[in-house]
Amino acid sequence: MAIDVKANKGFSLLELMVALVIIGISIVSLMQLSVAVLNNNLRNNIRNAAIEILSNHVYDLVSKPFDKISSGTSSFTKKDIIRSYREQYTIFDNITFQPLGNLKIINSKIEWKFRNRTYFYKITTVVAKK
């Protein structure tokens, strides 16, 4: 039995090369997308840590006796054990006394840098003299 060579159809070298180029471009695009997603995830984790640090800090301020609450600046370094990154956070407190109602307005702000860009988050609360 003779084999007909023209009946054997397969992929030509050109078709194979085009397919490889398309697959390569797709893989590179997916890798770039993955890097962007990981970068956003890390930025959000750092932001969440900053919000938690500032919330705890304001809670500590509000827990103090009224006369002990004062303005100031403090700095924190937090290391994420899972991802092994370190982030420097700076907290600024601006306390305004309102003598009319025996109130103190606490404006707290936390700042941090990520990829050479400065981010911040603010919390404002009021404390009354008991």
Beta strands, then each sheet from edge to edge (+ up, - down):
strand 1: 72-80
strand 2: 85-98
strand 3: 103-114
strand 4: 117-128
sheet 1: 1+ 2- 3+ 4-
end
